[in-house]
Amino acid sequence: MPTTDKSILNRFYFIAGGMFLFALAVVIKLVSIQVVDGEKYKALAQQRTIKNFVIEPKRGNLYSDDGSLLATSVTKYDIRFDAITPNDKVFEQNVKPLADSLSKMFGKQSSYYQNLLRKAKASRNRYLLVARDLGYTDYLRVKSFPMFELGPYKGGLIVEQETKREYPLGAIAQRSVGYERVDDQGYYTGVGLERAFGLYLRGSEGHRLKQKIAKGQWKPITDYNEVEPKDGYDVISTININIQDIAHHALLSQLEKYNADHGSVVVMEVETGEVKAISNLGRTSDGKYYERLNYAIGESHEPGSTFKLMSMIAALEDKAIDTSDVIDTGDGTLTFYNKKVRDSKRGGYGEITASEVLEVSSNTGIVKIIDSYYGKQPEKFVNRLYNMGLNEPLGLPIKGEGLPIIPHPNDKKRWSGIALQWMAYGYGVSLTPLQTLTFYNAVANGGEMVKPRLIKEVREWNKSIHRFDKEVINPSICSDETLKKVQVMLKNVVESEHGTGHRLYSPNFSMAGKTGTCQKDYKDKSKMGYISSFAGYFPAENPKYSCIVVIHNPDKSVGYYGADVSGPVFKSVAQKIFTNSPLIDTIEELEKESEKVNKSFQSYYANMQKHFETIPDVKGMSGMDAVSLLENLGLHVRVEGNGKVVAQSIKSGVAINKNETIVLKLS
């Protein structure tokens, strides 16, 4: 055989051998896929075409204390159409009746819906959006329309449901109500009541199988769920809508008046610790206010003069002073390590009693009291504060509580040569508004410090799952003797003519409390601002509610003292709560005779016994009696105003002309 032919034949064998090996490899791979990895690839293919989707449960409702909704979950439905599912006969029989029904419900022309449906049929659209965000009633109505009533297998109906959270109160209490979210890793985040009690509210998720169709879209395989979601429990909060509304608007009005940066108000029921209102408003760049952060719970700051109550209680408990002891405040200045302590009144208050130190809020007075007794034993003062529980957080279920700071002499990082003196009037310490209020609430509550409570009960329909009862933090913050003394002082802050809160005094209802005006950012004079506050309770004699108002950075050119900025908010809240919900029983015994009413009736009865031929003089009579008398004489009476008669249109002594009209002016 020639060499050339042999070379060609060898190449042919080589190519044939290579093709044989390639074919053998393909066969082996096919066998491997079918036999060895068959189940794996089948499962993978199915996973890519059929998927188990999570159905979020309906989150439980969040209620106010009277059963009004603060937050609720509403299920919304999207209606889509799989145009391939209905055969041509079913489609043609139903397309116009369906379009007519959709037109009647949603307002667009029937021709619009016919064109939409026919276009979907022609383009083999399997996921046409027909309606979005329908409520349950509307969803049931659409489901009964022609063609859709045949269901997903014959009529092409696709129903997708989504649960959305709605807040009936809107911006009011928005931060306190809060929210809860879950990330891709399943971790929950959020703020407020929604996050704090999410374990009860969120329920458990369900599952539904869906099949992948064109363009990455998924449609349900069946019209039922493989695993039904379990709705969350309902939570009854302590928030009172009326009090919340009062607090919100009172705070908002004052923030706008003083162009302040932010502020908060908390109203608490004295005996139970139930938080009836909590409002937190911060200013935006365009000057509007909204619930930006939960300042009342999360913002720890120097309390200033509201802390003088704590200092006074410590001094009274340790017998450092008595209320009648005279304190010489001198010219209103003291110096410690070249640092000045000044009273707001120029020239100082001179010699005043210890009780008046708190009433006029003398910085030099309270510092002298604390320094003279505790100067060489500061740990005794701090330990007294610790015994009252001021160094411990409240342990609230809401995340983000600010930590209280009460430095101890053993804490070398925080303690200094002037720490004791500065602590006496609320500097160098730090508390949140709610922590401060909890202490004032204890004073109002006979010394018993109760934990602030934001939730009453967890329910499933009418079944109680868990009740949250009153929780006592400290059964007695001080002795009854001390308590009675400081209660009088706090009352005099408002009622005494020289008290810092006297401008808030009202003869109609009593209040007790303490003003606070604290500098902030004072290390940089160019940035220095003020924190204005008022903490107290009402009525003073039999406290029902405690309240704190804290406003940050009011415009200094308008005002910054606690009595001017925060005090009016406290008074407005107290006055409106007192007016809307009387705190005393004003119903007199029905059997008890009123001397005043008796006297009035006797006068009226005596007049009625007279025989009048002329118009009587009814000036000075009550409007009701005058009308009755004149109408019995045959006259028509028209009344203007309320109260007693001050003028009558027909003078007395004029002959009576029956059916004549007489006009009475009352005042």
C-alpha positions as CSV (number, residue, x, y, z in Angstrom):
1,M,0.0,0.0,0.0
2,P,1.4,3.4,-0.9
3,T,2.6,5.5,2.1
4,T,0.1,8.3,1.3
5,D,-2.9,6.0,1.4
6,K,-1.7,4.5,4.7
7,S,-1.4,7.9,6.2
8,I,-5.0,8.8,5.2
9,L,-6.3,5.6,6.6
10,N,-4.6,6.2,9.9
11,R,-6.2,9.7,10.1
12,F,-9.6,8.2,9.4
13,Y,-9.2,5.6,12.2
14,F,-8.1,8.4,14.6
15,I,-11.2,10.6,13.7
16,A,-13.5,7.6,14.0
17,G,-12.0,6.6,17.3
18,G,-12.4,10.2,18.6
19,M,-16.1,10.3,17.5
20,F,-16.7,6.9,19.2
21,L,-15.2,8.1,22.5
22,F,-17.2,11.3,22.3
23,A,-20.4,9.3,21.6
24,L,-19.5,7.0,24.5
25,A,-19.0,10.0,26.8
26,V,-22.5,11.4,25.8
27,V,-24.1,8.0,26.5
28,I,-22.4,7.7,29.9
29,K,-23.5,11.3,30.8
30,L,-27.1,10.6,29.8
31,V,-27.1,7.4,31.8
32,S,-25.7,9.3,34.8
33,I,-28.3,12.0,34.5
34,Q,-31.1,9.5,34.2
35,V,-30.0,7.0,36.8
36,V,-27.6,8.7,39.2
37,D,-28.6,12.4,39.2
38,G,-32.1,12.0,37.8
39,E,-34.0,12.8,41.0
40,K,-31.7,15.7,41.7
41,Y,-32.4,17.4,38.4
42,K,-36.1,16.6,38.5
43,A,-36.3,18.3,41.9
44,L,-34.3,21.3,40.6
45,A,-36.5,21.6,37.5
46,Q,-39.6,21.4,39.7
47,Q,-38.1,24.0,42.0
48,R,-37.6,26.4,39.2
49,T,-41.1,26.0,37.9
50,I,-43.1,25.4,41.1
51,K,-42.3,27.4,44.3
52,N,-43.8,27.5,47.8
53,F,-44.6,31.2,48.5
54,V,-45.0,32.6,52.0
55,I,-48.3,34.1,52.9
56,E,-48.0,36.8,55.6
57,P,-50.5,36.4,58.4
58,K,-52.9,39.1,59.3
59,R,-51.2,41.1,62.0
60,G,-53.2,41.5,65.2
61,N,-55.0,44.8,65.9
62,L,-53.6,47.4,68.3
63,Y,-56.2,49.1,70.4
64,S,-56.4,52.1,72.7
65,D,-57.7,51.6,76.3
66,D,-61.3,52.1,75.2
67,G,-61.2,49.8,72.2
68,S,-60.5,52.3,69.5
69,L,-58.1,51.2,66.8
70,L,-54.5,52.5,66.8
71,A,-53.3,50.0,64.2
72,T,-55.0,47.4,62.1
73,S,-54.2,45.0,59.3
74,V,-56.3,45.0,56.2
75,T,-56.1,42.3,53.5
76,K,-56.0,43.7,50.0
77,Y,-56.5,41.6,46.9
78,D,-55.1,41.9,43.3
79,I,-57.1,40.3,40.5
80,R,-55.3,39.0,37.5
81,F,-56.3,37.0,34.4
82,D,-54.7,34.0,32.8
83,A,-55.9,34.4,29.2
84,I,-54.7,31.0,28.1
85,T,-56.8,29.0,30.6
86,P,-60.4,29.7,29.2
87,N,-61.0,27.9,25.9
88,D,-62.2,30.0,22.9
89,K,-65.9,29.1,23.5
90,V,-65.8,30.1,27.2
91,F,-63.9,33.3,26.4
92,E,-66.3,34.5,23.7
93,Q,-69.4,33.7,25.7
94,N,-68.2,35.6,28.7
95,V,-65.9,38.4,27.6
96,K,-68.6,41.0,27.0
97,P,-70.6,40.2,30.2
98,L,-67.3,40.3,32.2
99,A,-66.3,43.6,30.6
100,D,-69.8,45.1,31.4
101,S,-69.5,44.0,35.0
102,L,-66.0,45.5,35.4
103,S,-67.2,48.7,33.7
104,K,-70.0,49.0,36.2
105,M,-67.8,48.5,39.2
106,F,-64.7,50.5,38.2
107,G,-66.1,53.2,36.0
108,K,-64.3,52.7,32.7
109,Q,-66.0,51.9,29.5
110,S,-67.0,48.3,28.7
111,S,-65.1,48.6,25.4
112,Y,-61.9,49.4,27.3
113,Y,-62.2,46.1,29.2
114,Q,-63.2,44.1,26.1
115,N,-60.1,45.4,24.2
116,L,-57.9,44.7,27.3
117,L,-59.1,41.1,27.6
118,R,-59.0,40.4,23.9
119,K,-55.5,41.8,23.6
120,A,-54.4,39.5,26.5
121,K,-56.0,36.5,24.7
122,A,-54.2,37.3,21.4
123,S,-50.8,37.8,23.1
124,R,-51.3,34.7,25.3
125,N,-50.8,36.9,28.4
126,R,-51.0,34.7,31.5
127,Y,-50.8,37.5,34.1
128,L,-53.0,40.4,33.1
129,L,-53.7,42.9,35.9
130,V,-57.4,43.6,36.2
131,A,-57.8,45.3,39.6
132,R,-55.5,46.2,42.5
133,D,-55.9,46.7,46.2
134,L,-59.5,45.5,46.5
135,G,-61.1,45.1,49.9
136,Y,-62.7,41.8,50.9
137,T,-66.2,42.7,49.8
138,D,-65.1,44.0,46.4
139,Y,-62.9,40.9,46.0
140,L,-65.9,38.6,46.5
141,R,-67.9,40.7,44.0
142,V,-65.3,40.5,41.3
143,K,-64.9,36.8,41.9
144,S,-68.6,36.3,41.1
145,F,-68.3,38.0,37.7
146,P,-68.9,36.1,34.4
147,M,-65.9,33.9,33.5
148,F,-64.2,34.6,36.8
149,E,-66.9,32.6,38.6
150,L,-65.5,29.5,36.8
151,G,-62.4,29.7,39.0
152,P,-58.7,29.4,38.1
153,Y,-58.9,26.2,36.0
154,K,-61.6,27.2,33.6
155,G,-62.1,31.0,34.0
156,G,-58.4,32.0,34.3
157,L,-59.0,33.9,37.6
158,I,-55.8,34.7,39.6
159,V,-56.2,36.1,43.1
160,E,-53.2,37.5,45.0
161,Q,-53.6,38.7,48.6
162,E,-51.5,41.0,50.6
163,T,-51.9,42.3,54.2
164,K,-51.3,46.0,54.7
165,R,-51.0,47.9,58.0
166,E,-53.2,51.0,58.5
167,Y,-53.1,53.6,61.3
168,P,-56.5,55.3,61.9
169,L,-55.0,58.0,64.0
170,G,-52.5,59.0,61.4
171,A,-49.6,61.1,62.7
172,I,-50.9,61.2,66.3
173,A,-48.9,58.8,68.4
174,Q,-47.2,57.5,65.3
175,R,-43.9,57.0,67.0
176,S,-45.4,55.4,70.1
177,V,-47.4,53.0,68.0
178,G,-44.4,52.4,65.8
179,Y,-43.8,49.6,63.3
180,E,-42.1,46.2,62.9
181,R,-40.2,44.9,59.9
182,V,-38.4,41.7,59.1
183,D,-35.3,41.5,56.9
184,D,-34.1,38.7,54.5
185,Q,-32.4,36.8,57.3
186,G,-35.6,36.7,59.4
187,Y,-34.5,39.3,62.0
188,Y,-37.2,41.7,63.3
189,T,-36.6,45.4,63.6
190,G,-38.8,48.3,64.5
191,V,-39.9,50.8,67.2
192,G,-42.8,51.5,69.5
193,L,-45.6,49.3,70.6
194,E,-45.7,47.4,67.2
195,R,-42.1,46.2,67.8
196,A,-42.3,45.7,71.6
197,F,-45.3,43.4,71.3
198,G,-44.6,42.0,67.9
199,L,-44.4,38.5,69.3
200,Y,-48.1,38.7,70.1
201,L,-49.1,40.7,67.1
202,R,-47.3,39.1,64.2
203,G,-49.0,35.6,64.1
204,S,-47.5,32.7,62.0
205,E,-47.1,32.6,58.2
206,G,-48.9,30.4,55.7
207,H,-47.7,28.8,52.4
208,R,-49.1,28.6,48.9
209,L,-47.8,26.8,45.8
210,K,-47.3,28.9,42.6
211,Q,-46.2,27.9,39.2
212,K,-43.7,30.0,37.1
213,I,-45.1,31.3,33.9
214,A,-43.7,33.6,31.2
215,K,-41.4,36.6,32.0
216,G,-40.6,35.5,35.5
217,Q,-44.2,35.7,36.7
218,W,-45.8,33.3,39.1
219,K,-49.5,32.2,39.4
220,P,-51.1,30.2,42.1
221,I,-51.6,26.5,41.3
222,T,-54.8,26.2,43.3
223,D,-57.3,28.6,44.8
224,Y,-56.5,27.5,48.4
225,N,-53.4,27.6,50.6
226,E,-51.3,24.6,51.5
227,V,-50.8,26.0,55.0
228,E,-53.2,28.6,56.2
229,P,-51.6,31.7,58.0
230,K,-52.5,32.1,61.7
231,D,-53.6,35.6,62.5
232,G,-51.8,37.5,65.3
233,Y,-53.3,38.3,68.7
234,D,-54.9,41.6,69.4
235,V,-53.1,43.9,71.9
236,I,-55.0,46.4,74.1
237,S,-52.7,49.3,75.0
238,T,-53.1,51.8,77.8
239,I,-53.2,54.8,75.4
240,N,-56.3,56.9,75.7
241,I,-57.2,58.5,72.4
242,N,-58.7,61.7,73.9
243,I,-55.8,62.3,76.2
244,Q,-53.4,61.5,73.4
245,D,-55.1,64.0,71.1
246,I,-55.0,66.7,73.9
247,A,-51.3,66.1,74.6
248,H,-50.3,66.0,70.9
249,H,-52.0,69.3,70.0
250,A,-50.9,71.1,73.2
251,L,-47.3,70.2,72.5
252,L,-47.5,71.0,68.8
253,S,-48.9,74.5,69.5
254,Q,-46.1,75.3,71.9
255,L,-43.3,73.9,69.7
256,E,-44.6,76.1,66.9
257,K,-44.9,79.2,69.1
258,Y,-41.3,78.9,70.4
259,N,-39.9,77.5,67.2
260,A,-38.3,74.7,69.2
261,D,-36.3,71.8,67.9
262,H,-38.3,69.0,69.5
263,G,-40.3,68.0,72.5
264,S,-42.3,65.3,74.3
265,V,-45.3,64.9,76.6
266,V,-46.2,61.9,78.7
267,V,-49.4,61.5,80.7
268,M,-49.5,58.6,83.3
269,E,-52.2,57.3,85.5
270,V,-50.8,57.7,89.0
271,E,-52.1,54.6,90.7
272,T,-51.5,52.0,88.0
273,G,-48.6,53.5,86.0
274,E,-50.7,53.2,82.8
275,V,-49.3,55.6,80.1
276,K,-52.4,57.4,78.8
277,A,-50.6,59.6,76.3
278,I,-47.1,59.8,74.9
279,S,-46.3,62.4,72.2
280,N,-42.9,63.0,70.6
281,L,-42.6,65.8,68.0
282,G,-39.5,66.9,66.1
283,R,-39.0,69.7,63.6
284,T,-38.2,69.0,60.0
285,S,-36.0,71.1,57.7
286,D,-39.2,72.9,56.4
287,G,-40.3,73.8,59.9
288,K,-43.0,71.2,60.2
289,Y,-43.3,68.8,63.2
290,Y,-43.9,65.1,63.2
291,E,-43.2,62.0,65.3
292,R,-39.6,61.7,64.4
293,L,-38.0,59.9,67.4
294,N,-39.3,58.5,70.8
295,Y,-37.7,61.2,72.8
296,A,-39.7,60.5,76.0
297,I,-38.2,57.0,76.2
298,G,-34.9,57.1,74.4
299,E,-33.4,60.6,75.0
300,S,-31.5,60.8,78.3
301,H,-30.4,64.3,79.2
302,E,-29.6,66.6,82.1
303,P,-32.9,67.3,83.8
304,G,-31.9,70.6,85.5
305,S,-34.2,71.9,88.2
306,T,-36.7,69.1,88.1
307,F,-33.9,67.1,89.8
308,K,-34.1,69.4,92.8
309,L,-37.0,67.3,94.0
310,M,-34.7,64.3,94.3
311,S,-32.1,66.3,96.1
312,M,-34.6,67.8,98.5
313,I,-36.0,64.3,99.4
314,A,-32.5,63.0,100.0
315,A,-31.7,65.9,102.4
316,L,-35.0,65.5,104.3
317,E,-34.6,61.8,104.6
318,D,-31.1,62.1,106.0
319,K,-32.3,64.9,108.4
320,A,-29.8,67.3,106.8
321,I,-32.5,70.0,106.9
322,D,-36.1,70.6,107.7
323,T,-38.6,72.6,105.7
324,S,-38.5,75.6,108.1
325,D,-34.7,75.8,108.2
326,V,-33.4,79.1,106.9
327,I,-31.0,79.1,104.0
328,D,-28.9,82.2,103.2
329,T,-28.7,82.3,99.4
330,G,-26.7,85.6,99.7
331,D,-26.5,87.5,96.4
332,G,-27.5,84.5,94.4
333,T,-24.0,83.3,93.5
334,L,-21.7,80.6,94.7
335,T,-18.2,79.6,93.5
336,F,-16.7,76.1,93.5
337,Y,-13.3,75.5,91.8
338,N,-13.8,78.8,89.8
339,K,-17.2,77.6,88.6
340,K,-20.2,79.8,89.3
341,V,-23.6,78.7,90.5
342,R,-26.2,81.4,89.9
343,D,-29.8,82.0,90.7
344,S,-32.1,83.2,87.9
345,K,-33.1,86.2,90.1
346,R,-30.5,88.9,90.0
347,G,-29.2,89.6,93.5
348,G,-30.5,86.3,94.8
349,Y,-33.3,85.6,97.2
350,G,-31.5,86.4,100.5
351,E,-32.6,84.3,103.5
352,I,-35.4,81.9,102.6
353,T,-36.7,78.6,104.1
354,A,-35.7,75.3,102.8
355,S,-39.2,74.9,101.5
356,E,-39.0,78.1,99.6
357,V,-35.7,76.9,98.1
358,L,-37.7,74.4,96.0
359,E,-40.7,76.7,95.5
360,V,-38.6,79.5,93.9
361,S,-36.1,77.0,92.4
362,S,-33.0,78.5,94.0
363,N,-29.8,77.0,92.6
364,T,-27.6,78.4,95.3
365,G,-30.1,77.3,98.0
366,I,-30.2,73.6,97.0
367,V,-26.5,73.5,96.4
368,K,-25.8,75.0,99.9
369,I,-28.1,72.4,101.4
370,I,-26.4,69.5,99.7
371,D,-22.8,70.8,100.0
372,S,-23.1,71.6,103.7
373,Y,-24.3,68.2,104.7
374,Y,-22.8,65.8,102.0
375,G,-19.7,67.8,101.1
376,K,-17.4,65.4,103.0
377,Q,-19.5,62.3,102.4
378,P,-20.8,62.6,98.8
379,E,-21.3,58.8,98.6
380,K,-24.1,59.1,101.2
381,F,-26.0,61.5,98.9
382,V,-25.5,59.2,95.8
383,N,-26.4,56.1,97.8
384,R,-29.6,57.7,98.8
385,L,-30.4,58.4,95.2
386,Y,-29.6,54.8,94.3
387,N,-31.9,53.6,97.1
388,M,-34.7,55.5,95.5
389,G,-34.0,53.6,92.2
390,L,-32.8,56.6,90.1
391,N,-29.8,54.8,88.7
392,E,-31.7,51.9,87.3
393,P,-33.5,51.8,83.9
394,L,-37.2,51.2,83.9
395,G,-36.9,48.0,81.9
396,L,-39.6,48.9,79.4
397,P,-40.7,46.4,76.7
398,I,-40.1,49.1,74.1
399,K,-36.6,49.0,72.8
400,G,-34.2,51.9,73.0
401,E,-34.7,53.2,76.6
402,G,-32.0,55.7,77.4
403,L,-29.8,54.8,80.4
404,P,-29.9,56.9,83.5
405,I,-26.6,58.4,84.7
406,I,-26.1,59.1,88.4
407,P,-22.3,59.2,88.9
408,H,-20.8,57.7,92.1
409,P,-17.7,59.0,93.8
410,N,-16.0,55.7,93.1
411,D,-16.4,56.3,89.4
412,K,-13.3,58.2,88.7
413,K,-14.2,58.9,85.0
414,R,-17.4,60.7,85.9
415,W,-16.7,62.1,89.3
416,S,-15.0,65.5,89.9
417,G,-14.5,68.1,92.6
418,I,-17.8,69.8,91.6
419,A,-19.8,66.7,90.8
420,L,-21.8,66.8,94.0
421,Q,-22.7,70.5,93.8
422,W,-23.7,70.2,90.2
423,M,-25.8,67.1,90.8
424,A,-27.8,69.0,93.4
425,Y,-29.5,71.1,90.8
426,G,-29.7,68.6,87.9
427,Y,-26.3,68.9,86.1
428,G,-23.9,66.0,85.6
429,V,-26.8,63.5,85.9
430,S,-28.9,62.2,83.0
431,L,-32.5,60.9,82.9
432,T,-35.1,60.3,80.2
433,P,-38.4,62.2,80.5
434,L,-40.2,59.0,81.4
435,Q,-37.7,58.1,84.1
436,T,-38.1,61.6,85.7
437,L,-41.9,61.3,85.4
438,T,-41.8,57.9,87.1
439,F,-40.2,59.4,90.1
440,Y,-42.7,62.3,90.3
441,N,-45.5,59.8,89.9
442,A,-44.2,58.0,92.9
443,V,-44.5,61.2,95.0
444,A,-48.1,61.5,93.8
445,N,-48.7,57.9,94.5
446,G,-47.9,58.0,98.2
447,G,-44.3,57.0,97.7
448,E,-44.9,53.8,95.7
449,M,-43.0,53.8,92.4
450,V,-44.8,51.8,89.7
451,K,-43.4,50.8,86.4
452,P,-44.8,52.7,83.4
453,R,-47.2,50.4,81.5
454,L,-48.1,50.6,77.9
455,I,-50.1,47.4,77.5
456,K,-53.1,46.0,79.3
457,E,-54.0,42.8,77.7
458,V,-53.4,40.3,74.8
459,R,-56.6,38.9,73.4
460,E,-57.7,36.4,70.8
461,W,-61.2,37.6,69.9
462,N,-63.0,37.5,73.2
463,K,-60.5,35.2,74.9
464,S,-57.9,36.7,77.2
465,I,-54.4,35.3,76.5
466,H,-52.4,37.4,78.9
467,R,-53.0,40.3,81.3
468,F,-50.4,42.8,82.3
469,D,-51.0,44.0,85.8
470,K,-49.5,46.8,87.9
471,E,-45.8,46.3,88.6
472,V,-44.1,47.9,91.6
473,I,-40.5,49.0,91.2
474,N,-40.0,50.5,94.7
475,P,-42.7,50.2,97.4
476,S,-41.5,53.3,99.1
477,I,-39.1,55.9,97.8
478,C,-39.1,57.8,101.1
479,S,-40.8,58.1,104.5
480,D,-44.4,59.4,104.8
481,E,-43.1,62.4,106.7
482,T,-40.8,63.4,103.9
483,L,-43.4,62.7,101.3
484,K,-46.0,65.0,102.9
485,K,-43.5,67.8,103.1
486,V,-42.4,67.7,99.4
487,Q,-46.1,67.3,98.3
488,V,-46.8,70.7,100.0
489,M,-43.7,72.2,98.3
490,L,-44.7,71.0,94.9
491,K,-48.2,72.4,95.4
492,N,-46.8,75.7,96.5
493,V,-44.6,75.9,93.4
494,V,-47.9,76.6,91.6
495,E,-50.1,78.1,94.3
496,S,-47.7,80.3,96.1
497,E,-47.3,83.9,94.7
498,H,-43.5,83.5,94.7
499,G,-43.5,80.0,93.2
500,T,-41.9,79.6,89.8
501,G,-45.1,78.0,88.4
502,H,-47.5,80.6,89.9
503,R,-48.5,81.8,86.4
504,L,-50.0,78.3,85.8
505,Y,-52.3,78.6,88.9
506,S,-56.0,78.2,88.3
507,P,-58.7,78.5,91.0
508,N,-60.8,75.9,89.1
509,F,-58.4,72.9,89.6
510,S,-55.2,72.2,91.5
511,M,-51.9,71.2,90.2
512,A,-48.5,70.4,91.8
513,G,-45.2,70.2,90.1
514,K,-41.7,71.6,89.4
515,T,-40.4,73.8,86.7
516,G,-37.0,73.1,85.0
517,T,-34.7,75.2,82.9
518,C,-31.5,73.6,81.9
519,Q,-28.7,74.7,79.7
520,K,-27.4,72.3,77.1
521,D,-24.3,72.4,75.0
522,Y,-23.0,74.9,77.5
523,K,-19.4,74.0,76.9
524,D,-19.6,75.8,73.5
525,K,-21.3,79.1,74.2
526,S,-22.0,79.6,70.5
527,K,-24.2,76.5,70.4
528,M,-25.7,76.8,73.9
529,G,-29.4,76.2,74.1
530,Y,-32.0,75.3,76.7
531,I,-34.2,72.4,77.8
532,S,-37.4,73.6,79.3
533,S,-39.5,71.2,81.4
534,F,-42.3,70.9,83.8
535,A,-43.1,67.7,85.8
536,G,-46.0,67.2,88.2
537,Y,-49.4,65.8,88.8
538,F,-53.1,66.8,89.2
539,P,-55.3,67.3,91.2
540,A,-52.8,68.2,93.9
541,E,-54.9,66.8,96.8
542,N,-56.0,63.5,95.2
543,P,-53.7,62.9,92.2
544,K,-55.2,61.0,89.3
545,Y,-52.6,61.8,86.5
546,S,-49.0,62.7,86.4
547,C,-47.4,64.5,83.5
548,I,-44.1,65.7,82.2
549,V,-43.4,68.1,79.3
550,V,-39.9,68.6,77.9
551,I,-39.1,71.0,75.1
552,H,-35.6,71.3,73.6
553,N,-34.0,74.4,72.1
554,P,-36.9,76.9,72.2
555,D,-36.0,80.2,70.4
556,K,-34.3,82.2,73.1
557,S,-35.6,85.4,71.7
558,V,-39.1,84.2,72.4
559,G,-38.5,82.5,75.8
560,Y,-36.8,79.5,77.4
561,Y,-37.9,79.2,81.0
562,G,-39.7,76.0,82.0
563,A,-42.6,78.0,83.4
564,D,-43.1,79.8,80.2
565,V,-42.4,77.2,77.6
566,S,-43.3,73.8,79.0
567,G,-45.6,74.8,81.9
568,P,-48.5,76.0,79.6
569,V,-48.5,72.6,77.9
570,F,-48.8,70.9,81.3
571,K,-51.6,73.3,82.3
572,S,-53.5,72.9,78.9
573,V,-53.3,69.1,79.2
574,A,-54.4,69.1,82.9
575,Q,-57.2,71.6,82.3
576,K,-58.6,69.8,79.3
577,I,-58.5,66.4,80.9
578,F,-60.1,67.8,84.0
579,T,-62.8,69.5,81.9
580,N,-63.5,66.5,79.7
581,S,-63.3,63.9,82.5
582,P,-64.2,65.5,85.9
583,L,-62.0,63.9,88.6
584,I,-64.5,64.6,91.4
585,D,-68.1,63.5,91.8
586,T,-70.2,66.6,91.2
587,I,-73.6,64.9,91.4
588,E,-75.5,66.1,94.4
589,E,-78.1,63.9,96.2
590,L,-81.4,64.3,94.5
591,E,-83.3,64.3,97.8
592,K,-81.2,67.2,99.2
593,E,-83.0,70.5,98.9
594,S,-81.2,73.6,97.7
595,E,-81.9,76.7,99.6
596,K,-81.2,78.9,96.6
597,V,-83.5,76.9,94.4
598,N,-86.2,76.9,97.1
599,K,-86.0,80.7,97.4
600,S,-86.2,81.2,93.7
601,F,-89.2,79.0,93.4
602,Q,-91.0,80.7,96.2
603,S,-90.5,84.1,94.5
604,Y,-91.8,82.6,91.2
605,Y,-94.8,81.0,92.9
606,A,-95.7,84.3,94.7
607,N,-95.7,86.1,91.4
608,M,-97.8,83.5,89.8
609,Q,-100.5,83.9,92.5
610,K,-100.9,87.6,91.5
611,H,-103.6,88.7,89.1
612,F,-101.9,90.8,86.4
613,E,-103.8,93.3,84.2
614,T,-100.6,95.1,83.2
615,I,-97.1,93.9,82.1
616,P,-95.1,92.9,85.2
617,D,-91.5,94.0,85.8
618,V,-89.5,90.8,85.2
619,K,-86.0,92.4,85.3
620,G,-83.8,90.4,87.7
621,M,-85.8,87.2,87.4
622,S,-84.2,84.1,85.9
623,G,-85.0,83.7,82.2
624,M,-86.9,80.4,82.7
625,D,-89.2,81.9,85.4
626,A,-89.8,85.1,83.4
627,V,-90.8,83.2,80.2
628,S,-93.1,80.9,82.2
629,L,-94.8,83.9,83.9
630,L,-95.3,85.9,80.7
631,E,-96.5,83.0,78.6
632,N,-99.1,82.2,81.3
633,L,-100.4,85.8,80.8
634,G,-101.0,85.0,77.1
635,L,-97.9,86.8,75.7
636,H,-95.5,85.4,73.1
637,V,-91.9,85.6,74.5
638,R,-88.7,85.8,72.5
639,V,-85.4,85.5,74.4
640,E,-81.9,86.8,73.6
641,G,-79.0,85.6,75.6
642,N,-78.7,83.5,78.8
643,G,-79.1,84.1,82.5
644,K,-81.2,86.7,84.2
645,V,-83.5,89.3,82.6
646,V,-81.7,92.7,82.2
647,A,-84.2,94.3,79.8
648,Q,-87.7,93.8,78.4
649,S,-89.1,95.3,75.2
650,I,-92.5,96.2,76.7
651,K,-92.3,98.3,79.9
652,S,-94.0,97.3,83.1
653,G,-97.4,98.8,83.7
654,V,-98.5,98.7,80.1
655,A,-101.9,97.0,79.6
656,I,-101.6,93.3,78.6
657,N,-102.5,92.7,75.0
658,K,-102.8,88.9,74.6
659,N,-100.8,87.3,71.7
660,E,-98.4,90.3,71.7
661,T,-94.7,89.5,71.5
662,I,-92.3,90.6,74.2
663,V,-88.5,90.4,73.8
664,L,-86.4,89.6,76.9
665,K,-82.7,90.3,77.0
666,L,-80.8,88.0,79.4
667,S,-77.3,88.3,80.7
